[in-house]
Amino acid sequence: MIILSKGANTALSVSDVVVTVRWSGAQEVDASALLVGPDGKVASDDDFVFYNQPEAAGGAVRHLGGTGEQRLRVRLAALPGPVERVVLSASVYQGTFGAVTGLELLVNDASGNPLVHYPVEGAASETVLVLGELYRRSGQWKVRAIGQGYDTGLAGLATDYGVTVDDAPEDDAPAQTPQPVPPQATVPMPLPAPPQPSTGYPAPPPQVTAPMPVPAPPPAGYPAPPQPPAVYPAPPPPPAGYPAPSQPPAGYPGAAPSPADETFLPVDMRQRISLRKQAVGVALQKKGLTGIRARVALVLDASGSMAGLYGRGTVGRVVERMAPVAAQLDSNATLDSWIFASGFARLPGLRIPELPAWLSAHVPSRLPARITTDPSGRPVSRLSLRRNRFRSLGYGNDEPRVMADVIDHYRSEPTGEPTLVLFFSDGGVYLDDAITLLLHESSTLPIFWQFVGLGRADYGILEDLDTLPGRTVDNAGFFSVDDIDRLSDEELYERLLTEFPRWIQAARNVGILR
């Protein structure tokens, strides 16, 4: 391995490399790359690889994510001819690089063998650094250590290289401190007359109009007043004989939807859900599963390569199509849910009446760009640098971590019912040994894993589940589709439920299910 100092360069002996930006400490660092031509600019906004746009040049450069480090894979031989340099940069979300310790740039070959190491030193007030670059000289690819910093952030760096970015504020930026408001004058506030009680109750004393003071805000730095309790004690019951308050009728605008009330859904969504429930029912009947009860779990891949599927709404539509499966199988009509990348999060259970609000709250929208207009009214596509609130999950694929949590959850809450896990991923599966161990472990439990691949990719061990030895029963299935939006509901449910009934019978035969 060659150790570079600032400004030094060396030739690369391979054309497929993995670039790693590594650091220590609690700061959040984001790696990025720009594909530039002889003029030092990108050919288009598509040539900027970062957390909201994880690949460029047809996958020649891909953001692989990571925890405590960020990785980029660069296939130099696959880069378009006009690309002469791949600029390797890093930015901090908050603060400056002066607070980042142990920053280094590493270049390995595709097998992980170290080639180049550049320890980055001397950073202070910078918010973005150009750490180095891969560049082509006389047909030979080389790497140069740069270490040049800016205080203009990622947007400033991108703009310097010709990328058009959205300058709207970030969604998860820290809230600004509110400015003090001058006290308002005390104004009289007429109090409404109370409703008259039923016959036989004494009349209340007359009400008078009293001034209602509006308190001035406390001075800066004054401690916040205590918050009211999350749950107030129940009020005392009304006097004997007092009429009970009337309840709003079902469907009344102010009434909250009951778990089974779907009238609050948009009409078109309600119609789709109704048809999909019927399609699930037909599929269950064909499989001999009419009347069976099972818990249903949904696991969604949120790794960096999934950004396009989230941005185009594909993932949201998948959730809408899976909710009727739980409605038909689960006793509580609830879809248990997880989302994962390098990390994972367990989401609140989903019931169909809550679907629009649930999607808005829990399915991240990783739109790589938004359309605005220039002063002349022409449409302009601007890359959004706003960081999604699910960014803490990372960008990579760690299926074993979320699988282990799914297993722990259902093992700790046994019901005797089978569990159907619907696991959606766009590939990049490489932790085969850990996944195999978890499938072996869960083969003695009433859990069936149905993996679904979204697009053509490397699904690792998932493609060999039918021949995976050492399990008590075959407890997993897999299929992939090029474009799940083109798959009809009938065909999708047919494929989802093909192997589940076979597993149920096998699990009964060995006593896992009764």
VEXDREN-2710 file (C-alpha; in Angstrom, 1 decimal):
% VEXDREN-2710
k/r/px/py/pz
1/MET/0.0/0.0/0.0
2/ILE/1.2/3.5/-0.9
3/ILE/0.8/6.3/1.6
4/LEU/0.3/9.7/-0.1
5/SER/0.9/13.2/1.3
6/LYS/-1.0/16.2/0.2
7/GLY/-0.5/16.9/-3.5
8/ALA/1.2/13.6/-4.3
9/ASN/-0.1/11.1/-6.8
10/THR/0.4/7.5/-7.9
11/ALA/-0.7/5.2/-10.7
12/LEU/-3.4/2.6/-10.2
13/SER/-2.8/-0.9/-11.3
14/VAL/-6.5/-1.9/-11.4
15/SER/-9.6/-0.4/-13.0
16/ASP/-12.2/-1.4/-10.4
17/VAL/-11.7/0.3/-7.1
18/VAL/-13.5/1.1/-3.8
19/VAL/-12.8/4.5/-2.3
20/THR/-13.4/4.8/1.4
21/VAL/-13.7/8.0/3.4
22/ARG/-13.2/7.1/7.1
23/TRP/-13.2/9.1/10.3
24/SER/-13.7/8.8/14.0
25/GLY/-15.9/10.8/16.4
26/ALA/-19.5/11.7/16.4
27/GLN/-19.6/14.0/13.4
28/GLU/-21.7/13.0/10.4
29/VAL/-19.6/13.0/7.2
30/ASP/-21.0/12.4/3.7
31/ALA/-18.9/11.2/0.8
32/SER/-19.6/12.3/-2.7
33/ALA/-18.1/12.2/-6.2
34/LEU/-18.3/14.4/-9.3
35/LEU/-17.6/13.1/-12.8
36/VAL/-16.0/16.0/-14.7
37/GLY/-14.7/16.5/-18.2
38/PRO/-11.8/18.4/-19.7
39/ASP/-13.5/21.7/-18.8
40/GLY/-13.6/20.8/-15.1
41/LYS/-17.4/20.7/-15.1
42/VAL/-20.0/17.9/-15.0
43/ALA/-21.8/17.1/-18.3
44/SER/-25.1/17.1/-16.4
45/ASP/-26.5/17.0/-12.9
46/ASP/-26.6/13.2/-13.3
47/ASP/-22.8/13.2/-12.8
48/PHE/-23.0/14.1/-9.2
49/VAL/-23.0/11.1/-6.8
50/PHE/-24.2/11.7/-3.3
51/TYR/-26.7/10.6/-0.7
52/ASN/-29.7/11.6/-2.7
53/GLN/-28.3/10.3/-6.1
54/PRO/-26.3/7.2/-5.3
55/GLU/-25.0/6.3/-8.8
56/ALA/-23.9/7.8/-12.1
57/ALA/-22.8/6.7/-15.5
58/GLY/-25.0/3.6/-15.5
59/GLY/-23.6/2.4/-12.2
60/ALA/-19.9/3.1/-13.1
61/VAL/-19.8/5.1/-9.9
62/ARG/-22.0/4.0/-7.0
63/HIS/-22.4/5.3/-3.4
64/LEU/-22.2/2.2/-1.1
65/GLY/-22.8/4.0/2.1
66/GLY/-21.5/2.7/5.4
67/THR/-21.5/3.5/9.2
68/GLY/-18.4/5.3/10.5
69/GLU/-17.2/5.4/6.9
70/GLN/-18.6/6.1/3.5
71/ARG/-17.6/4.0/0.4
72/LEU/-17.8/4.7/-3.3
73/ARG/-17.2/2.0/-5.9
74/VAL/-15.7/3.3/-9.1
75/ARG/-15.4/1.1/-12.3
76/LEU/-12.9/3.2/-14.2
77/ALA/-13.1/1.2/-17.4
78/ALA/-16.9/1.8/-17.5
79/LEU/-16.7/5.6/-17.3
80/PRO/-17.8/7.5/-20.5
81/GLY/-15.0/8.7/-22.7
82/PRO/-15.5/12.4/-21.9
83/VAL/-15.0/11.9/-18.2
84/GLU/-11.4/12.7/-17.3
85/ARG/-11.6/13.0/-13.5
86/VAL/-13.6/11.6/-10.7
87/VAL/-13.5/14.2/-7.9
88/LEU/-13.7/12.6/-4.4
89/SER/-15.1/14.9/-1.7
90/ALA/-16.6/14.8/1.7
91/SER/-18.9/17.2/3.6
92/VAL/-20.1/17.6/7.2
93/TYR/-23.8/18.0/8.0
94/GLN/-23.2/20.3/11.0
95/GLY/-20.1/22.1/12.3
96/THR/-16.8/22.0/10.5
97/PHE/-14.0/19.5/9.6
98/GLY/-12.0/21.0/12.5
99/ALA/-14.1/18.8/14.8
100/VAL/-13.6/15.6/12.7
101/THR/-10.8/13.4/13.8
102/GLY/-9.0/10.6/12.1
103/LEU/-10.1/11.6/8.6
104/GLU/-8.6/9.5/5.8
105/LEU/-9.0/8.5/2.2
106/LEU/-8.4/4.9/1.2
107/VAL/-8.4/3.3/-2.2
108/ASN/-8.7/-0.6/-2.3
109/ASP/-9.2/-2.9/-5.2
110/ALA/-12.6/-4.7/-5.7
111/SER/-11.4/-7.6/-3.5
112/GLY/-10.6/-5.3/-0.6
113/ASN/-6.8/-5.3/-1.0
114/PRO/-5.4/-1.8/0.0
115/LEU/-3.7/0.3/-2.7
116/VAL/-3.5/3.9/-1.5
117/HIS/-3.9/5.6/1.9
118/TYR/-4.1/9.4/2.3
119/PRO/-4.3/10.7/6.0
120/VAL/-6.1/14.1/5.8
121/GLU/-4.6/16.7/8.1
122/GLY/-4.9/20.4/8.8
123/ALA/-8.7/20.8/8.3
124/ALA/-10.2/23.6/10.3
125/SER/-13.2/25.8/9.3
126/GLU/-14.0/23.9/6.2
127/THR/-17.5/22.4/5.7
128/VAL/-16.6/20.5/2.6
129/LEU/-13.3/19.0/1.4
130/VAL/-12.0/17.8/-1.9
131/LEU/-10.0/14.8/-0.6
132/GLY/-8.6/13.6/-3.9
133/GLU/-9.3/12.6/-7.4
134/LEU/-9.0/9.8/-9.8
135/TYR/-7.7/11.1/-13.1
136/ARG/-6.7/9.9/-16.5
137/ARG/-3.3/10.8/-17.9
138/SER/-2.0/9.4/-21.2
139/GLY/-4.5/6.5/-21.0
140/GLN/-3.4/5.6/-17.4
141/TRP/-5.6/6.1/-14.4
142/LYS/-4.0/7.7/-11.3
143/VAL/-5.0/8.9/-7.9
144/ARG/-4.0/12.3/-6.4
145/ALA/-4.3/13.5/-2.8
146/ILE/-5.7/17.0/-2.7
147/GLY/-7.1/18.0/0.7
148/GLN/-8.5/21.4/-0.4
149/GLY/-11.3/22.8/1.7
150/TYR/-14.3/25.2/1.3
151/ASP/-16.6/26.8/3.8
152/THR/-19.5/26.9/1.3
153/GLY/-20.8/23.4/2.1
154/LEU/-21.9/20.8/-0.4
155/ALA/-24.0/23.2/-2.4
156/GLY/-21.0/25.5/-3.0
157/LEU/-18.8/22.6/-4.1
158/ALA/-21.5/21.2/-6.5
159/THR/-22.1/24.6/-8.0
160/ASP/-18.4/25.1/-8.6
161/TYR/-18.4/22.0/-10.8
162/GLY/-21.5/23.0/-12.7
163/VAL/-24.3/21.2/-10.8
164/THR/-27.6/22.9/-10.4
165/VAL/-28.8/22.5/-6.8
166/ASP/-31.9/23.3/-5.0
167/ASP/-31.2/26.1/-2.5
168/ALA/-34.3/25.4/-0.4
169/PRO/-33.6/24.8/3.3
170/GLU/-33.1/21.3/4.5
171/ASP/-36.1/19.5/5.9
172/ASP/-34.3/18.4/9.0
173/ALA/-32.3/21.6/9.6
174/PRO/-32.2/22.7/13.3
175/ALA/-35.0/24.9/14.2
176/GLN/-34.1/28.6/14.5
177/THR/-34.4/30.3/17.9
178/PRO/-37.7/32.2/17.9
179/GLN/-37.4/36.0/18.2
180/PRO/-39.0/37.6/21.3
181/VAL/-42.4/39.1/20.7
182/PRO/-43.4/42.3/22.4
183/PRO/-46.1/41.9/25.1
184/GLN/-49.6/42.7/23.9
185/ALA/-52.1/44.9/25.7
186/THR/-54.7/43.4/27.9
187/VAL/-58.0/43.3/26.0
188/PRO/-61.5/42.5/27.3
189/MET/-62.6/39.0/26.3
190/PRO/-66.4/38.3/26.5
191/LEU/-67.1/34.9/27.9
192/PRO/-69.8/32.8/26.2
193/ALA/-72.9/32.0/28.2
194/PRO/-73.0/28.4/29.4
195/PRO/-75.6/26.0/28.2
196/GLN/-78.8/25.9/30.3
197/PRO/-79.1/22.8/32.5
198/SER/-82.0/20.4/32.5
199/THR/-85.2/21.3/34.5
200/GLY/-84.6/21.0/38.2
201/TYR/-81.1/22.3/38.4
202/PRO/-80.4/25.6/40.0
203/ALA/-79.6/28.4/37.6
204/PRO/-75.9/29.3/37.5
205/PRO/-74.8/32.8/38.6
206/PRO/-74.7/35.4/35.9
207/GLN/-71.4/35.7/34.0
208/VAL/-69.6/39.0/33.6
209/THR/-67.2/40.2/30.9
210/ALA/-63.7/40.2/32.4
211/PRO/-60.4/41.3/31.0
212/MET/-58.3/38.4/29.8
213/PRO/-54.6/39.2/30.2
214/VAL/-52.2/38.0/27.6
215/PRO/-48.9/37.1/29.3
216/ALA/-45.7/38.5/27.9
217/PRO/-43.0/35.9/26.9
218/PRO/-40.3/35.2/29.5
219/PRO/-36.9/36.8/29.0
220/ALA/-34.2/35.0/27.0
221/GLY/-32.7/32.1/29.0
222/TYR/-35.6/31.8/31.4
223/PRO/-36.5/28.1/32.0
224/ALA/-39.4/26.8/30.1
225/PRO/-42.7/26.3/32.1
226/PRO/-43.5/22.7/33.0
227/GLN/-45.5/20.8/30.3
228/PRO/-49.0/19.5/31.1
229/PRO/-49.2/15.7/31.8
230/ALA/-49.4/13.4/28.8
231/VAL/-52.6/11.9/30.3
232/TYR/-55.0/13.9/32.4
233/PRO/-57.0/12.1/35.1
234/ALA/-60.5/11.1/34.2
235/PRO/-63.2/13.8/35.0
236/PRO/-65.7/13.0/37.8
237/PRO/-69.0/11.5/36.6
238/PRO/-71.9/13.8/36.1
239/PRO/-74.7/14.0/38.8
240/ALA/-77.2/11.2/38.9
241/GLY/-79.8/11.6/36.2
242/TYR/-77.8/14.0/34.2
243/PRO/-78.1/13.2/30.4
244/ALA/-75.0/11.5/28.9
245/PRO/-73.2/13.5/26.2
246/SER/-74.1/12.4/22.7
247/GLN/-71.4/10.8/20.6
248/PRO/-70.8/12.0/17.0
249/PRO/-72.2/9.6/14.4
250/ALA/-69.8/7.4/12.4
251/GLY/-68.4/9.4/9.5
252/TYR/-69.0/12.7/11.2
253/PRO/-66.2/15.1/10.1
254/GLY/-64.8/15.5/13.6
255/ALA/-64.8/11.8/14.5
256/ALA/-61.5/9.8/14.4
257/PRO/-61.6/6.7/12.2
258/SER/-62.1/3.4/13.9
259/PRO/-59.6/0.7/13.1
260/ALA/-62.0/-0.9/10.6
261/ASP/-63.5/2.3/9.1
262/GLU/-62.2/2.9/5.6
263/THR/-64.6/5.6/4.7
264/PHE/-62.0/8.2/5.5
265/LEU/-59.7/7.0/2.7
266/PRO/-59.7/8.8/-0.6
267/VAL/-62.3/7.4/-2.9
268/ASP/-59.8/6.0/-5.5
269/MET/-57.6/4.4/-2.8
270/ARG/-60.7/2.9/-1.2
271/GLN/-61.7/1.3/-4.5
272/ARG/-58.2/-0.1/-5.1
273/ILE/-58.1/-1.5/-1.6
274/SER/-61.4/-3.2/-2.0
275/LEU/-60.4/-4.9/-5.3
276/ARG/-57.1/-6.0/-3.8
277/LYS/-58.8/-7.5/-0.7
278/GLN/-60.9/-9.6/-3.1
279/ALA/-57.8/-10.6/-5.1
280/VAL/-56.0/-11.7/-1.9
281/GLY/-59.1/-13.7/-0.9
282/VAL/-59.2/-15.4/-4.3
283/ALA/-55.5/-16.3/-4.0
284/LEU/-55.9/-17.7/-0.5
285/GLN/-58.9/-19.7/-1.6
286/LYS/-56.9/-21.2/-4.5
287/LYS/-54.2/-22.2/-2.0
288/GLY/-56.6/-23.8/0.4
289/LEU/-56.0/-21.1/3.0
290/THR/-59.5/-19.7/3.4
291/GLY/-60.1/-18.7/7.0
292/ILE/-56.5/-19.1/8.1
293/ARG/-55.1/-16.5/10.5
294/ALA/-51.5/-15.3/10.3
295/ARG/-49.4/-12.4/11.4
296/VAL/-48.0/-10.4/8.5
297/ALA/-44.7/-8.4/8.5
298/LEU/-43.4/-6.0/5.9
299/VAL/-39.6/-5.3/5.6
300/LEU/-38.6/-2.5/3.3
301/ASP/-35.1/-1.9/1.9
302/ALA/-34.1/1.8/2.3
303/SER/-30.4/1.5/1.1
304/GLY/-29.0/4.2/-1.2
305/SER/-29.7/2.3/-4.4
306/MET/-33.4/2.3/-3.5
307/ALA/-33.6/6.1/-3.9
308/GLY/-35.2/6.0/-7.3
309/LEU/-37.8/3.5/-6.2
310/TYR/-38.8/5.8/-3.3
311/GLY/-38.7/8.9/-5.4
312/ARG/-40.9/7.4/-8.1
313/GLY/-43.4/6.3/-5.5
314/THR/-42.9/2.6/-6.2
315/VAL/-42.2/1.8/-2.6
316/GLY/-45.4/3.6/-1.5
317/ARG/-47.4/1.6/-4.0
318/VAL/-45.8/-1.6/-2.7
319/VAL/-47.0/-0.8/0.8
320/GLU/-50.5/-0.1/-0.4
321/ARG/-50.6/-3.5/-2.1
322/MET/-49.3/-5.3/0.9
323/ALA/-51.8/-3.8/3.4
324/PRO/-54.7/-5.9/2.0
325/VAL/-52.7/-9.1/2.7
326/ALA/-52.6/-8.3/6.4
327/ALA/-56.2/-7.2/6.3
328/GLN/-57.2/-10.7/5.1
329/LEU/-54.8/-12.7/7.2
330/ASP/-54.1/-10.9/10.5
331/SER/-56.7/-11.1/13.3
332/ASN/-56.2/-7.4/14.0
333/ALA/-55.8/-6.5/10.2
334/THR/-52.4/-5.0/11.1
335/LEU/-49.3/-5.0/9.0
336/ASP/-46.2/-5.1/11.2
337/SER/-43.4/-3.1/9.5
338/TRP/-39.7/-2.5/9.5
339/ILE/-37.3/-0.4/7.3
340/PHE/-33.6/-1.0/6.9
341/ALA/-30.3/-0.1/5.3
342/SER/-27.1/-0.2/7.3
343/GLY/-29.3/0.1/10.3
344/PHE/-33.0/-0.6/10.8
345/ALA/-36.1/0.9/12.4
346/ARG/-39.2/-0.8/13.6
347/LEU/-42.2/1.2/12.4
348/PRO/-45.7/1.4/13.9
349/GLY/-48.2/-1.2/12.7
350/LEU/-50.2/-0.3/9.6
351/ARG/-54.0/-0.6/9.3
352/ILE/-55.7/0.3/6.1
353/PRO/-57.7/3.3/7.5
354/GLU/-54.4/4.9/8.5
355/LEU/-52.7/4.2/5.1
356/PRO/-52.3/7.8/3.8
357/ALA/-51.0/9.2/7.1
358/TRP/-48.8/6.2/7.6
359/LEU/-47.2/6.5/4.1
360/SER/-46.6/10.2/4.7
361/ALA/-45.0/9.6/8.1
362/HIS/-43.0/6.4/7.5
363/VAL/-42.1/6.0/3.9
364/PRO/-39.2/8.3/3.1
365/SER/-39.3/10.3/-0.1
366/ARG/-35.8/10.4/-1.5
367/LEU/-36.5/12.6/-4.5
368/PRO/-33.2/13.4/-6.2
369/ALA/-34.5/16.6/-7.8
370/ARG/-37.3/19.0/-7.9
371/ILE/-38.5/21.1/-10.9
372/THR/-38.5/24.8/-10.5
373/THR/-38.5/27.7/-13.1
374/ASP/-35.9/30.3/-14.0
375/PRO/-36.8/34.0/-14.2
376/SER/-38.0/33.5/-17.8
377/GLY/-40.4/30.7/-16.7
378/ARG/-38.5/27.8/-18.2
379/PRO/-38.4/24.6/-16.2
380/VAL/-35.2/23.9/-14.4
381/SER/-34.3/20.6/-12.6
382/ARG/-32.5/21.2/-9.4
383/LEU/-30.8/18.5/-7.3
384/SER/-32.1/18.5/-3.8
385/LEU/-29.4/18.5/-1.1
386/ARG/-32.0/18.1/1.7
387/ARG/-31.2/15.1/3.8
388/ASN/-34.0/12.6/4.5
389/ARG/-34.9/12.0/8.1
390/PHE/-34.3/8.3/7.6
391/ARG/-30.7/9.0/6.7
392/SER/-29.6/7.7/10.1
393/LEU/-30.2/4.2/8.7
394/GLY/-27.2/4.6/6.4
395/TYR/-27.0/3.6/2.8
396/GLY/-25.8/0.1/2.8
397/ASN/-27.4/-3.3/3.0
398/ASP/-27.5/-5.1/6.4
399/GLU/-30.3/-7.7/6.1
400/PRO/-29.1/-9.7/9.1
401/ARG/-29.6/-6.9/11.6
402/VAL/-33.3/-6.4/10.6
403/MET/-33.9/-10.1/10.3
404/ALA/-32.6/-10.7/13.8
405/ASP/-35.0/-8.0/15.1
406/VAL/-38.0/-9.6/13.3
407/ILE/-37.1/-12.9/14.9
408/ASP/-36.7/-11.4/18.3
409/HIS/-40.0/-9.6/18.0
410/TYR/-42.1/-12.6/17.2
411/ARG/-40.2/-15.0/19.4
412/SER/-40.9/-12.7/22.4
413/GLU/-44.7/-12.4/21.5
414/PRO/-45.8/-16.0/20.6
415/THR/-49.4/-16.4/19.6
416/GLY/-49.3/-19.9/18.0
417/GLU/-50.2/-18.4/14.6
418/PRO/-47.8/-18.5/11.6
419/THR/-46.0/-15.3/10.6
420/LEU/-45.6/-14.3/6.9
421/VAL/-42.6/-11.9/6.4
422/LEU/-42.8/-10.0/3.1
423/PHE/-39.2/-8.8/2.6
424/PHE/-38.5/-6.3/-0.3
425/SER/-35.0/-5.5/-1.5
426/ASP/-33.3/-4.3/-4.7
427/GLY/-30.3/-6.5/-4.2
428/GLY/-26.7/-5.9/-3.2
429/VAL/-27.0/-8.9/-0.8
430/TYR/-23.6/-10.0/0.3
431/LEU/-23.8/-11.1/4.0
432/ASP/-24.7/-14.6/2.9
433/ASP/-23.2/-16.4/5.9
434/ALA/-25.1/-14.3/8.5
435/ILE/-28.4/-14.6/6.5
436/THR/-27.9/-18.4/6.3
437/LEU/-27.5/-18.6/10.1
438/LEU/-30.6/-16.6/10.7
439/LEU/-32.6/-18.8/8.3
440/HIS/-31.4/-21.9/10.1
441/GLU/-32.3/-20.3/13.5
442/SER/-35.8/-19.3/12.5
443/SER/-36.6/-22.6/10.7
444/THR/-37.7/-24.0/14.1
445/LEU/-40.1/-21.0/14.6
446/PRO/-43.5/-20.3/13.0
447/ILE/-41.9/-17.7/10.6
448/PHE/-41.9/-17.9/6.8
449/TRP/-39.7/-15.4/4.8
450/GLN/-41.0/-14.4/1.4
451/PHE/-38.2/-12.3/-0.2
452/VAL/-39.1/-10.2/-3.2
453/GLY/-36.4/-8.7/-5.5
454/LEU/-37.1/-5.3/-7.1
455/GLY/-35.2/-5.3/-10.4
456/ARG/-32.2/-7.2/-11.8
457/ALA/-29.4/-7.3/-9.3
458/ASP/-27.2/-9.6/-7.2
459/TYR/-29.4/-11.3/-4.5
460/GLY/-26.7/-13.5/-3.2
461/ILE/-27.9/-16.4/-1.0
462/LEU/-31.5/-15.5/-1.7
463/GLU/-31.2/-17.0/-5.2
464/ASP/-30.2/-20.4/-3.7
465/LEU/-32.9/-20.7/-1.0
466/ASP/-34.4/-23.8/-2.5
467/THR/-31.2/-25.8/-2.1
468/LEU/-30.1/-24.3/1.3
469/PRO/-29.4/-27.3/3.6
470/GLY/-29.6/-27.7/7.4
471/ARG/-33.0/-26.3/8.1
472/THR/-35.8/-28.0/10.0
473/VAL/-38.2/-27.0/7.2
474/ASP/-37.8/-24.9/4.0
475/ASN/-38.9/-21.6/5.6
476/ALA/-38.1/-19.1/2.8
477/GLY/-39.0/-18.3/-0.8
478/PHE/-37.7/-15.8/-3.3
479/PHE/-38.7/-14.3/-6.6
480/SER/-37.7/-11.1/-8.4
481/VAL/-39.5/-8.8/-10.9
482/ASP/-38.0/-6.2/-13.3
483/ASP/-40.8/-3.7/-12.6
484/ILE/-43.3/-4.6/-9.8
485/ASP/-45.6/-1.8/-11.0
486/ARG/-46.3/-3.7/-14.2
487/LEU/-47.2/-6.9/-12.3
488/SER/-51.0/-7.2/-11.9
489/ASP/-52.4/-7.6/-8.4
490/GLU/-53.6/-11.1/-9.2
491/GLU/-50.2/-12.3/-10.3
492/LEU/-48.4/-10.5/-7.4
493/TYR/-50.6/-12.1/-4.8
494/GLU/-50.3/-15.5/-6.5
495/ARG/-46.5/-15.4/-6.4
496/LEU/-46.4/-14.0/-2.8
497/LEU/-48.6/-16.9/-1.6
498/THR/-47.2/-19.8/-3.6
499/GLU/-44.7/-21.2/-1.1
500/PHE/-46.4/-20.1/2.1
501/PRO/-49.0/-22.9/2.2
502/ARG/-46.4/-25.5/1.5
503/TRP/-44.4/-24.3/4.5
504/ILE/-47.5/-24.3/6.7
505/GLN/-48.1/-28.0/5.9
506/ALA/-44.4/-28.8/6.5
507/ALA/-44.4/-26.8/9.8
508/ARG/-47.5/-28.8/11.0
509/ASN/-45.8/-32.1/10.1
510/VAL/-42.9/-31.4/12.4
511/GLY/-44.9/-29.7/15.2
512/ILE/-43.9/-26.1/14.6
513/LEU/-47.5/-25.3/14.0
514/ARG/-50.6/-27.0/15.3
END
